[in-house]
Amino acid sequence: MSRVCSITKAKPSKGSVIHRRGLAKKKGGIGQHVTKVVSRDFLPNLQTKRIWVAEEKRFITVKLTARALKTVTKNGAYATLKKAGLL
């Protein structure tokens, strides 16, 4: 299954990390040196949840981010899922 939020459509994004060697000058070293730039992934905080929808009297299983879960809690399950096109 893909790593995409059902509600916010958040998905993984690419980035990079700069690997450094040495102790910083302000910590008493001779300075840091860049040894490599390594690519990395920023993954969304996905959770698989069963959400009770009272208007339809059934559970709906969705994969959503922690932020989307807060949105469901605030605005209600039916309204949020309807706006996302899941109902």
PDB file with SEQRES, HELIX, SHEET and CRYST1 records, atoms N, CA, C and O in Angstrom:
SEQRES   1 A   87  MET SER ARG VAL CYS SER ILE THR LYS ALA LYS PRO SER          
SEQRES   2 A   87  LYS GLY SER VAL ILE HIS ARG ARG GLY LEU ALA LYS LYS          
SEQRES   3 A   87  LYS GLY GLY ILE GLY GLN HIS VAL THR LYS VAL VAL SER          
SEQRES   4 A   87  ARG ASP PHE LEU PRO ASN LEU GLN THR LYS ARG ILE TRP          
SEQRES   5 A   87  VAL ALA GLU GLU LYS ARG PHE ILE THR VAL LYS LEU THR          
SEQRES   6 A   87  ALA ARG ALA LEU LYS THR VAL THR LYS ASN GLY ALA TYR          
SEQRES   7 A   87  ALA THR LEU LYS LYS ALA GLY LEU LEU                          
HELIX    1 AA1 LYS A   25  LYS A   27  5                                   3    
HELIX    2 AA2 ALA A   66  ASN A   75  1                                  10    
HELIX    3 AA3 ALA A   77  ALA A   84  1                                   8    
SHEET    1 AA1 2 SER A  13  ARG A  21  0                                        
SHEET    2 AA1 2 HIS A  33  PHE A  42 -1                                        
SHEET    1 AA2 2 LEU A  46  VAL A  53  0                                        
SHEET    2 AA2 2 ARG A  58  THR A  65 -1                                        
CRYST1    1.000    1.000    1.000  90.00  90.00  90.00 P 1           1          
ATOM      1  N   MET A   1       0.831  -1.178   0.000  1.00  0.00           N  
ATOM      2  CA  MET A   1       0.000   0.000   0.000  1.00  0.00           C  
ATOM      3  C   MET A   1       0.881   1.248   0.000  1.00  0.00           C  
ATOM      4  O   MET A   1       1.943   1.266   0.622  1.00  0.00           O  
ATOM      5  N   SER A   2       0.434   2.281  -0.696  1.00  0.00           N  
ATOM      6  CA  SER A   2       1.260   3.471  -0.810  1.00  0.00           C  
ATOM      7  C   SER A   2       1.234   4.299   0.472  1.00  0.00           C  
ATOM      8  O   SER A   2       0.316   4.185   1.285  1.00  0.00           O  
ATOM      9  N   ARG A   3       2.254   5.129   0.632  1.00  0.00           N  
ATOM     10  CA  ARG A   3       2.380   5.979   1.817  1.00  0.00           C  
ATOM     11  C   ARG A   3       1.747   7.334   1.547  1.00  0.00           C  
ATOM     12  O   ARG A   3       2.445   8.347   1.492  1.00  0.00           O  
ATOM     13  N   VAL A   4       0.429   7.359   1.379  1.00  0.00           N  
ATOM     14  CA  VAL A   4      -0.290   8.587   1.089  1.00  0.00           C  
ATOM     15  C   VAL A   4      -1.461   8.711   2.049  1.00  0.00           C  
ATOM     16  O   VAL A   4      -2.182   7.742   2.286  1.00  0.00           O  
ATOM     17  N   CYS A   5      -1.649   9.897   2.599  1.00  0.00           N  
ATOM     18  CA  CYS A   5      -2.766  10.153   3.507  1.00  0.00           C  
ATOM     19  C   CYS A   5      -4.057  10.255   2.702  1.00  0.00           C  
ATOM     20  O   CYS A   5      -4.088  10.906   1.657  1.00  0.00           O  
ATOM     21  N   SER A   6      -5.122   9.617   3.181  1.00  0.00           N  
ATOM     22  CA  SER A   6      -6.403   9.631   2.477  1.00  0.00           C  
ATOM     23  C   SER A   6      -7.060  11.006   2.503  1.00  0.00           C  
ATOM     24  O   SER A   6      -7.814  11.348   1.592  1.00  0.00           O  
ATOM     25  N   ILE A   7      -6.785  11.790   3.527  1.00  0.00           N  
ATOM     26  CA  ILE A   7      -7.476  13.067   3.700  1.00  0.00           C  
ATOM     27  C   ILE A   7      -6.637  14.238   3.198  1.00  0.00           C  
ATOM     28  O   ILE A   7      -7.119  15.038   2.396  1.00  0.00           O  
ATOM     29  N   THR A   8      -5.392  14.352   3.654  1.00  0.00           N  
ATOM     30  CA  THR A   8      -4.562  15.503   3.287  1.00  0.00           C  
ATOM     31  C   THR A   8      -3.721  15.262   2.033  1.00  0.00           C  
ATOM     32  O   THR A   8      -3.121  16.196   1.501  1.00  0.00           O  
ATOM     33  N   LYS A   9      -3.675  14.027   1.566  1.00  0.00           N  
ATOM     34  CA  LYS A   9      -2.876  13.634   0.385  1.00  0.00           C  
ATOM     35  C   LYS A   9      -1.384  13.862   0.601  1.00  0.00           C  
ATOM     36  O   LYS A   9      -0.637  14.035  -0.362  1.00  0.00           O  
ATOM     37  N   ALA A  10      -0.944  13.863   1.866  1.00  0.00           N  
ATOM     38  CA  ALA A  10       0.485  14.012   2.178  1.00  0.00           C  
ATOM     39  C   ALA A  10       1.219  12.759   1.726  1.00  0.00           C  
ATOM     40  O   ALA A  10       0.726  11.647   1.920  1.00  0.00           O  
ATOM     41  N   LYS A  11       2.388  12.927   1.128  1.00  0.00           N  
ATOM     42  CA  LYS A  11       3.173  11.793   0.652  1.00  0.00           C  
ATOM     43  C   LYS A  11       4.651  12.042   0.933  1.00  0.00           C  
ATOM     44  O   LYS A  11       5.030  13.161   1.280  1.00  0.00           O  
ATOM     45  N   PRO A  12       5.487  11.022   0.788  1.00  0.00           N  
ATOM     46  CA  PRO A  12       6.914  11.203   1.078  1.00  0.00           C  
ATOM     47  C   PRO A  12       7.558  12.247   0.168  1.00  0.00           C  
ATOM     48  O   PRO A  12       7.189  12.394  -0.997  1.00  0.00           O  
ATOM     49  N   SER A  13       8.533  12.968   0.731  1.00  0.00           N  
ATOM     50  CA  SER A  13       9.292  13.924  -0.062  1.00  0.00           C  
ATOM     51  C   SER A  13      10.777  13.662   0.140  1.00  0.00           C  
ATOM     52  O   SER A  13      11.185  13.063   1.135  1.00  0.00           O  
ATOM     53  N   LYS A  14      11.576  14.117  -0.816  1.00  0.00           N  
ATOM     54  CA  LYS A  14      13.015  13.888  -0.780  1.00  0.00           C  
ATOM     55  C   LYS A  14      13.741  15.082  -0.173  1.00  0.00           C  
ATOM     56  O   LYS A  14      13.269  16.218  -0.225  1.00  0.00           O  
ATOM     57  N   GLY A  15      14.887  14.792   0.398  1.00  0.00           N  
ATOM     58  CA  GLY A  15      15.732  15.837   0.949  1.00  0.00           C  
ATOM     59  C   GLY A  15      17.159  15.326   0.995  1.00  0.00           C  
ATOM     60  O   GLY A  15      17.479  14.307   0.381  1.00  0.00           O  
ATOM     61  N   SER A  16      18.020  16.031   1.722  1.00  0.00           N  
ATOM     62  CA  SER A  16      19.401  15.584   1.819  1.00  0.00           C  
ATOM     63  C   SER A  16      19.970  15.917   3.184  1.00  0.00           C  
ATOM     64  O   SER A  16      19.489  16.818   3.872  1.00  0.00           O  
ATOM     65  N   VAL A  17      21.002  15.175   3.567  1.00  0.00           N  
ATOM     66  CA  VAL A  17      21.713  15.370   4.815  1.00  0.00           C  
ATOM     67  C   VAL A  17      23.176  15.586   4.465  1.00  0.00           C  
ATOM     68  O   VAL A  17      23.735  14.856   3.647  1.00  0.00           O  
ATOM     69  N   ILE A  18      23.796  16.583   5.078  1.00  0.00           N  
ATOM     70  CA  ILE A  18      25.210  16.840   4.846  1.00  0.00           C  
ATOM     71  C   ILE A  18      26.002  16.153   5.944  1.00  0.00           C  
ATOM     72  O   ILE A  18      25.868  16.499   7.118  1.00  0.00           O  
ATOM     73  N   HIS A  19      26.832  15.175   5.567  1.00  0.00           N  
ATOM     74  CA  HIS A  19      27.688  14.499   6.538  1.00  0.00           C  
ATOM     75  C   HIS A  19      28.938  15.335   6.766  1.00  0.00           C  
ATOM     76  O   HIS A  19      29.612  15.751   5.824  1.00  0.00           O  
ATOM     77  N   ARG A  20      29.231  15.571   8.036  1.00  0.00           N  
ATOM     78  CA  ARG A  20      30.398  16.373   8.387  1.00  0.00           C  
ATOM     79  C   ARG A  20      31.309  15.593   9.302  1.00  0.00           C  
ATOM     80  O   ARG A  20      30.854  14.731  10.054  1.00  0.00           O  
ATOM     81  N   ARG A  21      32.602  15.890   9.243  1.00  0.00           N  
ATOM     82  CA  ARG A  21      33.589  15.257  10.111  1.00  0.00           C  
ATOM     83  C   ARG A  21      34.397  16.347  10.788  1.00  0.00           C  
ATOM     84  O   ARG A  21      34.711  17.368  10.175  1.00  0.00           O  
ATOM     85  N   GLY A  22      34.729  16.135  12.038  1.00  0.00           N  
ATOM     86  CA  GLY A  22      35.557  17.080  12.765  1.00  0.00           C  
ATOM     87  C   GLY A  22      34.785  17.823  13.839  1.00  0.00           C  
ATOM     88  O   GLY A  22      33.554  17.804  13.864  1.00  0.00           O  
ATOM     89  N   LEU A  23      35.519  18.473  14.720  1.00  0.00           N  
ATOM     90  CA  LEU A  23      34.945  19.235  15.815  1.00  0.00           C  
ATOM     91  C   LEU A  23      34.876  20.706  15.424  1.00  0.00           C  
ATOM     92  O   LEU A  23      35.831  21.259  14.880  1.00  0.00           O  
ATOM     93  N   ALA A  24      33.735  21.332  15.706  1.00  0.00           N  
ATOM     94  CA  ALA A  24      33.543  22.738  15.353  1.00  0.00           C  
ATOM     95  C   ALA A  24      34.586  23.628  16.020  1.00  0.00           C  
ATOM     96  O   ALA A  24      35.073  23.318  17.107  1.00  0.00           O  
ATOM     97  N   LYS A  25      34.926  24.736  15.360  1.00  0.00           N  
ATOM     98  CA  LYS A  25      35.945  25.648  15.896  1.00  0.00           C  
ATOM     99  C   LYS A  25      35.534  26.229  17.249  1.00  0.00           C  
ATOM    100  O   LYS A  25      36.364  26.379  18.145  1.00  0.00           O  
ATOM    101  N   LYS A  26      34.246  26.555  17.389  1.00  0.00           N  
ATOM    102  CA  LYS A  26      33.821  27.147  18.652  1.00  0.00           C  
ATOM    103  C   LYS A  26      33.796  26.139  19.797  1.00  0.00           C  
ATOM    104  O   LYS A  26      33.632  26.518  20.957  1.00  0.00           O  
ATOM    105  N   LYS A  27      33.958  24.854  19.473  1.00  0.00           N  
ATOM    106  CA  LYS A  27      34.059  23.824  20.512  1.00  0.00           C  
ATOM    107  C   LYS A  27      35.514  23.411  20.738  1.00  0.00           C  
ATOM    108  O   LYS A  27      35.785  22.460  21.471  1.00  0.00           O  
ATOM    109  N   GLY A  28      36.448  24.125  20.107  1.00  0.00           N  
ATOM    110  CA  GLY A  28      37.860  23.853  20.327  1.00  0.00           C  
ATOM    111  C   GLY A  28      38.525  23.003  19.276  1.00  0.00           C  
ATOM    112  O   GLY A  28      39.677  22.602  19.447  1.00  0.00           O  
ATOM    113  N   GLY A  29      37.826  22.713  18.183  1.00  0.00           N  
ATOM    114  CA  GLY A  29      38.405  21.897  17.126  1.00  0.00           C  
ATOM    115  C   GLY A  29      39.010  22.733  16.022  1.00  0.00           C  
ATOM    116  O   GLY A  29      39.159  23.949  16.144  1.00  0.00           O  
ATOM    117  N   ILE A  30      39.360  22.046  14.930  1.00  0.00           N  
ATOM    118  CA  ILE A  30      39.961  22.748  13.799  1.00  0.00           C  
ATOM    119  C   ILE A  30      38.930  23.056  12.712  1.00  0.00           C  
ATOM    120  O   ILE A  30      39.278  23.572  11.649  1.00  0.00           O  
ATOM    121  N   GLY A  31      37.675  22.742  12.979  1.00  0.00           N  
ATOM    122  CA  GLY A  31      36.606  23.031  12.027  1.00  0.00           C  
ATOM    123  C   GLY A  31      36.033  21.761  11.427  1.00  0.00           C  
ATOM    124  O   GLY A  31      36.685  20.717  11.377  1.00  0.00           O  
ATOM    125  N   GLN A  32      34.807  21.881  10.978  1.00  0.00           N  
ATOM    126  CA  GLN A  32      34.145  20.729  10.366  1.00  0.00           C  
ATOM    127  C   GLN A  32      34.373  20.713   8.865  1.00  0.00           C  
ATOM    128  O   GLN A  32      34.497  21.763   8.234  1.00  0.00           O  
ATOM    129  N   HIS A  33      34.428  19.528   8.302  1.00  0.00           N  
ATOM    130  CA  HIS A  33      34.628  19.349   6.870  1.00  0.00           C  
ATOM    131  C   HIS A  33      33.506  18.494   6.306  1.00  0.00           C  
ATOM    132  O   HIS A  33      33.161  17.462   6.881  1.00  0.00           O  
ATOM    133  N   VAL A  34      32.935  18.914   5.187  1.00  0.00           N  
ATOM    134  CA  VAL A  34      31.869  18.160   4.535  1.00  0.00           C  
ATOM    135  C   VAL A  34      32.494  16.962   3.836  1.00  0.00           C  
ATOM    136  O   VAL A  34      33.419  17.110   3.037  1.00  0.00           O  
ATOM    137  N   THR A  35      31.980  15.767   4.144  1.00  0.00           N  
ATOM    138  CA  THR A  35      32.515  14.567   3.513  1.00  0.00           C  
ATOM    139  C   THR A  35      31.587  14.016   2.441  1.00  0.00           C  
ATOM    140  O   THR A  35      32.052  13.402   1.481  1.00  0.00           O  
ATOM    141  N   LYS A  36      30.267  14.226   2.590  1.00  0.00           N  
ATOM    142  CA  LYS A  36      29.340  13.682   1.609  1.00  0.00           C  
ATOM    143  C   LYS A  36      27.964  14.307   1.802  1.00  0.00           C  
ATOM    144  O   LYS A  36      27.619  14.727   2.906  1.00  0.00           O  
ATOM    145  N   VAL A  37      27.185  14.369   0.740  1.00  0.00           N  
ATOM    146  CA  VAL A  37      25.788  14.769   0.814  1.00  0.00           C  
ATOM    147  C   VAL A  37      24.963  13.530   0.488  1.00  0.00           C  
ATOM    148  O   VAL A  37      25.073  12.966  -0.601  1.00  0.00           O  
ATOM    149  N   VAL A  38      24.140  13.116   1.440  1.00  0.00           N  
ATOM    150  CA  VAL A  38      23.380  11.872   1.317  1.00  0.00           C  
ATOM    151  C   VAL A  38      21.900  12.194   1.196  1.00  0.00           C  
ATOM    152  O   VAL A  38      21.379  13.020   1.946  1.00  0.00           O  
ATOM    153  N   SER A  39      21.224  11.550   0.261  1.00  0.00           N  
ATOM    154  CA  SER A  39      19.794  11.783   0.101  1.00  0.00           C  
ATOM    155  C   SER A  39      19.023  11.018   1.173  1.00  0.00           C  
ATOM    156  O   SER A  39      19.462   9.966   1.638  1.00  0.00           O  
ATOM    157  N   ARG A  40      17.867  11.562   1.558  1.00  0.00           N  
ATOM    158  CA  ARG A  40      17.022  10.907   2.536  1.00  0.00           C  
ATOM    159  C   ARG A  40      15.568  11.188   2.204  1.00  0.00           C  
ATOM    160  O   ARG A  40      15.270  12.060   1.388  1.00  0.00           O  
ATOM    161  N   ASP A  41      14.661  10.448   2.837  1.00  0.00           N  
ATOM    162  CA  ASP A  41      13.228  10.609   2.632  1.00  0.00           C  
ATOM    163  C   ASP A  41      12.590  11.192   3.882  1.00  0.00           C  
ATOM    164  O   ASP A  41      12.932  10.813   5.002  1.00  0.00           O  
ATOM    165  N   PHE A  42      11.659  12.116   3.680  1.00  0.00           N  
ATOM    166  CA  PHE A  42      10.831  12.624   4.755  1.00  0.00           C  
ATOM    167  C   PHE A  42       9.478  11.938   4.609  1.00  0.00           C  
ATOM    168  O   PHE A  42       8.746  12.203   3.656  1.00  0.00           O  
ATOM    169  N   LEU A  43       9.140  11.052   5.555  1.00  0.00           N  
ATOM    170  CA  LEU A  43       7.918  10.268   5.465  1.00  0.00           C  
ATOM    171  C   LEU A  43       6.819  10.884   6.318  1.00  0.00           C  
ATOM    172  O   LEU A  43       7.091  11.386   7.409  1.00  0.00           O  
ATOM    173  N   PRO A  44       5.573  10.854   5.830  1.00  0.00           N  
ATOM    174  CA  PRO A  44       4.469  11.363   6.653  1.00  0.00           C  
ATOM    175  C   PRO A  44       4.187  10.407   7.810  1.00  0.00           C  
ATOM    176  O   PRO A  44       4.439   9.206   7.710  1.00  0.00           O  
ATOM    177  N   ASN A  45       3.666  10.950   8.902  1.00  0.00           N  
ATOM    178  CA  ASN A  45       3.361  10.164  10.096  1.00  0.00           C  
ATOM    179  C   ASN A  45       2.009   9.473   9.903  1.00  0.00           C  
ATOM    180  O   ASN A  45       0.988   9.937  10.410  1.00  0.00           O  
ATOM    181  N   LEU A  46       2.015   8.360   9.163  1.00  0.00           N  
ATOM    182  CA  LEU A  46       0.774   7.680   8.794  1.00  0.00           C  
ATOM    183  C   LEU A  46       0.314   6.696   9.859  1.00  0.00           C  
ATOM    184  O   LEU A  46       1.117   5.984  10.462  1.00  0.00           O  
ATOM    185  N   GLN A  47      -0.992   6.674  10.076  1.00  0.00           N  
ATOM    186  CA  GLN A  47      -1.634   5.739  10.992  1.00  0.00           C  
ATOM    187  C   GLN A  47      -2.799   5.097  10.246  1.00  0.00           C  
ATOM    188  O   GLN A  47      -3.463   5.756   9.445  1.00  0.00           O  
ATOM    189  N   THR A  48      -3.046   3.825  10.503  1.00  0.00           N  
ATOM    190  CA  THR A  48      -4.225   3.162   9.960  1.00  0.00           C  
ATOM    191  C   THR A  48      -5.267   3.110  11.072  1.00  0.00           C  
ATOM    192  O   THR A  48      -5.023   2.523  12.126  1.00  0.00           O  
ATOM    193  N   LYS A  49      -6.423   3.718  10.841  1.00  0.00           N  
ATOM    194  CA  LYS A  49      -7.448   3.837  11.872  1.00  0.00           C  
ATOM    195  C   LYS A  49      -8.801   3.386  11.347  1.00  0.00           C  
ATOM    196  O   LYS A  49      -9.125   3.562  10.173  1.00  0.00           O  
ATOM    197  N   ARG A  50      -9.584   2.797  12.252  1.00  0.00           N  
ATOM    198  CA  ARG A  50     -10.989   2.512  11.973  1.00  0.00           C  
ATOM    199  C   ARG A  50     -11.788   3.633  12.617  1.00  0.00           C  
ATOM    200  O   ARG A  50     -11.766   3.801  13.836  1.00  0.00           O  
ATOM    201  N   ILE A  51     -12.489   4.394  11.798  1.00  0.00           N  
ATOM    202  CA  ILE A  51     -13.240   5.544  12.294  1.00  0.00           C  
ATOM    203  C   ILE A  51     -14.725   5.236  12.209  1.00  0.00           C  
ATOM    204  O   ILE A  51     -15.233   4.824  11.166  1.00  0.00           O  
ATOM    205  N   TRP A  52     -15.417   5.445  13.337  1.00  0.00           N  
ATOM    206  CA  TRP A  52     -16.856   5.223  13.372  1.00  0.00           C  
ATOM    207  C   TRP A  52     -17.566   6.439  12.779  1.00  0.00           C  
ATOM    208  O   TRP A  52     -17.362   7.569  13.223  1.00  0.00           O  
ATOM    209  N   VAL A  53     -18.400   6.191  11.772  1.00  0.00           N  
ATOM    210  CA  VAL A  53     -19.199   7.241  11.156  1.00  0.00           C  
ATOM    211  C   VAL A  53     -20.636   7.022  11.601  1.00  0.00           C  
ATOM    212  O   VAL A  53     -21.304   6.096  11.140  1.00  0.00           O  
ATOM    213  N   ALA A  54     -21.106   7.876  12.496  1.00  0.00           N  
ATOM    214  CA  ALA A  54     -22.426   7.692  13.103  1.00  0.00           C  
ATOM    215  C   ALA A  54     -23.555   7.848  12.084  1.00  0.00           C  
ATOM    216  O   ALA A  54     -24.563   7.147  12.166  1.00  0.00           O  
ATOM    217  N   GLU A  55     -23.390   8.765  11.123  1.00  0.00           N  
ATOM    218  CA  GLU A  55     -24.442   8.999  10.127  1.00  0.00           C  
ATOM    219  C   GLU A  55     -24.683   7.767   9.254  1.00  0.00           C  
ATOM    220  O   GLU A  55     -25.804   7.542   8.798  1.00  0.00           O  
ATOM    221  N   GLU A  56     -23.641   6.972   9.021  1.00  0.00           N  
ATOM    222  CA  GLU A  56     -23.787   5.770   8.185  1.00  0.00           C  
ATOM    223  C   GLU A  56     -23.836   4.496   9.008  1.00  0.00           C  
ATOM    224  O   GLU A  56     -24.044   3.410   8.467  1.00  0.00           O  
ATOM    225  N   LYS A  57     -23.640   4.627  10.341  1.00  0.00           N  
ATOM    226  CA  LYS A  57     -23.672   3.496  11.271  1.00  0.00           C  
ATOM    227  C   LYS A  57     -22.713   2.377  10.861  1.00  0.00           C  
ATOM    228  O   LYS A  57     -23.084   1.204  10.829  1.00  0.00           O  
ATOM    229  N   ARG A  58     -21.456   2.768  10.545  1.00  0.00           N  
ATOM    230  CA  ARG A  58     -20.439   1.781  10.185  1.00  0.00           C  
ATOM    231  C   ARG A  58     -19.044   2.348  10.418  1.00  0.00           C  
ATOM    232  O   ARG A  58     -18.853   3.558  10.540  1.00  0.00           O  
ATOM    233  N   PHE A  59     -18.068   1.430  10.476  1.00  0.00           N  
ATOM    234  CA  PHE A  59     -16.672   1.818  10.584  1.00  0.00           C  
ATOM    235  C   PHE A  59     -16.088   1.976   9.189  1.00  0.00           C  
ATOM    236  O   PHE A  59     -16.466   1.260   8.262  1.00  0.00           O  
ATOM    237  N   ILE A  60     -15.168   2.916   9.047  1.00  0.00           N  
ATOM    238  CA  ILE A  60     -14.423   3.073   7.802  1.00  0.00           C  
ATOM    239  C   ILE A  60     -12.944   3.045   8.158  1.00  0.00           C  
ATOM    240  O   ILE A  60     -12.496   3.812   9.010  1.00  0.00           O  
ATOM    241  N   THR A  61     -12.178   2.159   7.508  1.00  0.00           N  
ATOM    242  CA  THR A  61     -10.742   2.071   7.735  1.00  0.00           C  
ATOM    243  C   THR A  61     -10.030   2.994   6.762  1.00  0.00           C  
ATOM    244  O   THR A  61     -10.185   2.878   5.546  1.00  0.00           O  
ATOM    245  N   VAL A  62      -9.246   3.915   7.317  1.00  0.00           N  
ATOM    246  CA  VAL A  62      -8.517   4.876   6.488  1.00  0.00           C  
ATOM    247  C   VAL A  62      -7.075   4.951   6.950  1.00  0.00           C  
ATOM    248  O   VAL A  62      -6.768   4.711   8.118  1.00  0.00           O  
ATOM    249  N   LYS A  63      -6.198   5.288   6.023  1.00  0.00           N  
ATOM    250  CA  LYS A  63      -4.794   5.544   6.345  1.00  0.00           C  
ATOM    251  C   LYS A  63      -4.620   7.054   6.311  1.00  0.00           C  
ATOM    252  O   LYS A  63      -4.755   7.686   5.263  1.00  0.00           O  
ATOM    253  N   LEU A  64      -4.317   7.626   7.481  1.00  0.00           N  
ATOM    254  CA  LEU A  64      -4.221   9.073   7.564  1.00  0.00           C  
ATOM    255  C   LEU A  64      -3.069   9.501   8.452  1.00  0.00           C  
ATOM    256  O   LEU A  64      -2.560   8.717   9.254  1.00  0.00           O  
ATOM    257  N   THR A  65      -2.664  10.763   8.299  1.00  0.00           N  
ATOM    258  CA  THR A  65      -1.581  11.299   9.103  1.00  0.00           C  
ATOM    259  C   THR A  65      -2.118  11.701  10.469  1.00  0.00           C  
ATOM    260  O   THR A  65      -3.329  11.802  10.668  1.00  0.00           O  
ATOM    261  N   ALA A  66      -1.202  11.930  11.408  1.00  0.00           N  
ATOM    262  CA  ALA A  66      -1.599  12.365  12.738  1.00  0.00           C  
ATOM    263  C   ALA A  66      -2.300  13.718  12.670  1.00  0.00           C  
ATOM    264  O   ALA A  66      -3.229  13.977  13.435  1.00  0.00           O  
ATOM    265  N   ARG A  67      -1.864  14.566  11.770  1.00  0.00           N  
ATOM    266  CA  ARG A  67      -2.503  15.869  11.601  1.00  0.00           C  
ATOM    267  C   ARG A  67      -3.937  15.721  11.093  1.00  0.00           C  
ATOM    268  O   ARG A  67      -4.831  16.435  11.547  1.00  0.00           O  
ATOM    269  N   ALA A  68      -4.162  14.797  10.152  1.00  0.00           N  
ATOM    270  CA  ALA A  68      -5.508  14.555   9.638  1.00  0.00           C  
ATOM    271  C   ALA A  68      -6.412  13.967  10.714  1.00  0.00           C  
ATOM    272  O   ALA A  68      -7.616  14.222  10.725  1.00  0.00           O  
ATOM    273  N   LEU A  69      -5.835  13.184  11.613  1.00  0.00           N  
ATOM    274  CA  LEU A  69      -6.612  12.616  12.715  1.00  0.00           C  
ATOM    275  C   LEU A  69      -7.118  13.721  13.638  1.00  0.00           C  
ATOM    276  O   LEU A  69      -8.232  13.638  14.155  1.00  0.00           O  
ATOM    277  N   LYS A  70      -6.298  14.761  13.847  1.00  0.00           N  
ATOM    278  CA  LYS A  70      -6.742  15.914  14.630  1.00  0.00           C  
ATOM    279  C   LYS A  70      -7.878  16.640  13.912  1.00  0.00           C  
ATOM    280  O   LYS A  70      -8.800  17.139  14.558  1.00  0.00           O  
ATOM    281  N   THR A  71      -7.816  16.703  12.583  1.00  0.00           N  
ATOM    282  CA  THR A  71      -8.868  17.341  11.800  1.00  0.00           C  
ATOM    283  C   THR A  71     -10.173  16.568  11.920  1.00  0.00           C  
ATOM    284  O   THR A  71     -11.242  17.166  12.040  1.00  0.00           O  
ATOM    285  N   VAL A  72     -10.090  15.245  11.890  1.00  0.00           N  
ATOM    286  CA  VAL A  72     -11.280  14.401  12.038  1.00  0.00           C  
ATOM    287  C   VAL A  72     -11.894  14.611  13.419  1.00  0.00           C  
ATOM    288  O   VAL A  72     -13.116  14.687  13.551  1.00  0.00           O  
ATOM    289  N   THR A  73     -11.049  14.705  14.449  1.00  0.00           N  
ATOM    290  CA  THR A  73     -11.533  14.911  15.804  1.00  0.00           C  
ATOM    291  C   THR A  73     -12.219  16.267  15.937  1.00  0.00           C  
ATOM    292  O   THR A  73     -13.244  16.385  16.608  1.00  0.00           O  
ATOM    293  N   LYS A  74     -11.655  17.287  15.301  1.00  0.00           N  
ATOM    294  CA  LYS A  74     -12.198  18.641  15.421  1.00  0.00           C  
ATOM    295  C   LYS A  74     -13.475  18.835  14.618  1.00  0.00           C  
ATOM    296  O   LYS A  74     -14.462  19.349  15.145  1.00  0.00           O  
ATOM    297  N   ASN A  75     -13.472  18.435  13.355  1.00  0.00           N  
ATOM    298  CA  ASN A  75     -14.585  18.719  12.447  1.00  0.00           C  
ATOM    299  C   ASN A  75     -15.613  17.605  12.362  1.00  0.00           C  
ATOM    300  O   ASN A  75     -16.693  17.813  11.809  1.00  0.00           O  
ATOM    301  N   GLY A  76     -15.308  16.435  12.892  1.00  0.00           N  
ATOM    302  CA  GLY A  76     -16.232  15.312  12.808  1.00  0.00           C  
ATOM    303  C   GLY A  76     -15.865  14.386  11.671  1.00  0.00           C  
ATOM    304  O   GLY A  76     -15.335  14.809  10.644  1.00  0.00           O  
ATOM    305  N   ALA A  77     -16.162  13.101  11.877  1.00  0.00           N  
ATOM    306  CA  ALA A  77     -15.778  12.080  10.904  1.00  0.00           C  
ATOM    307  C   ALA A  77     -16.532  12.235   9.590  1.00  0.00           C  
ATOM    308  O   ALA A  77     -15.928  12.201   8.518  1.00  0.00           O  
ATOM    309  N   TYR A  78     -17.831  12.403   9.666  1.00  0.00           N  
ATOM    310  CA  TYR A  78     -18.638  12.444   8.453  1.00  0.00           C  
ATOM    311  C   TYR A  78     -18.255  13.622   7.561  1.00  0.00           C  
ATOM    312  O   TYR A  78     -18.074  13.452   6.355  1.00  0.00           O  
ATOM    313  N   ALA A  79     -18.131  14.817   8.146  1.00  0.00           N  
ATOM    314  CA  ALA A  79     -17.821  16.006   7.351  1.00  0.00           C  
ATOM    315  C   ALA A  79     -16.443  15.910   6.717  1.00  0.00           C  
ATOM    316  O   ALA A  79     -16.268  16.267   5.551  1.00  0.00           O  
ATOM    317  N   THR A  80     -15.468  15.432   7.472  1.00  0.00           N  
ATOM    318  CA  THR A  80     -14.088  15.362   6.960  1.00  0.00           C  
ATOM    319  C   THR A  80     -13.976  14.311   5.856  1.00  0.00           C  
ATOM    320  O   THR A  80     -13.381  14.573   4.810  1.00  0.00           O  
ATOM    321  N   LEU A  81     -14.541  13.131   6.079  1.00  0.00           N  
ATOM    322  CA  LEU A  81     -14.458  12.055   5.076  1.00  0.00           C  
ATOM    323  C   LEU A  81     -15.262  12.401   3.826  1.00  0.00           C  
ATOM    324  O   LEU A  81     -14.873  12.039   2.716  1.00  0.00           O  
ATOM    325  N   LYS A  82     -16.378  13.099   4.003  1.00  0.00           N  
ATOM    326  CA  LYS A  82     -17.193  13.515   2.855  1.00  0.00           C  
ATOM    327  C   LYS A  82     -16.417  14.525   1.994  1.00  0.00           C  
ATOM    328  O   LYS A  82     -16.429  14.443   0.766  1.00  0.00           O  
ATOM    329  N   LYS A  83     -15.745  15.475   2.655  1.00  0.00           N  
ATOM    330  CA  LYS A  83     -14.962  16.485   1.930  1.00  0.00           C  
ATOM    331  C   LYS A  83     -13.780  15.850   1.195  1.00  0.00           C  
ATOM    332  O   LYS A  83     -13.390  16.313   0.123  1.00  0.00           O  
ATOM    333  N   ALA A  84     -13.209  14.780   1.780  1.00  0.00           N  
ATOM    334  CA  ALA A  84     -12.071  14.099   1.154  1.00  0.00           C  
ATOM    335  C   ALA A  84     -12.528  13.154   0.026  1.00  0.00           C  
ATOM    336  O   ALA A  84     -11.698  12.639  -0.723  1.00  0.00           O  
ATOM    337  N   GLY A  85     -13.825  12.932  -0.091  1.00  0.00           N  
ATOM    338  CA  GLY A  85     -14.345  12.062  -1.151  1.00  0.00           C  
ATOM    339  C   GLY A  85     -14.305  10.584  -0.806  1.00  0.00           C  
ATOM    340  O   GLY A  85     -14.307   9.736  -1.699  1.00  0.00           O  
ATOM    341  N   LEU A  86     -14.269  10.270   0.486  1.00  0.00           N  
ATOM    342  CA  LEU A  86     -14.210   8.859   0.915  1.00  0.00           C  
ATOM    343  C   LEU A  86     -15.594   8.291   1.220  1.00  0.00           C  
ATOM    344  O   LEU A  86     -15.724   7.090   1.456  1.00  0.00           O  
ATOM    345  N   LEU A  87     -16.623   9.125   1.220  1.00  0.00           N  
ATOM    346  CA  LEU A  87     -17.997   8.658   1.464  1.00  0.00           C  
ATOM    347  C   LEU A  87     -18.866   8.903   0.258  1.00  0.00           C  
ATOM    348  O   LEU A  87     -20.053   8.577   0.276  1.00  0.00           O  
TER     349      LEU A  87                                                      
END                                                                             
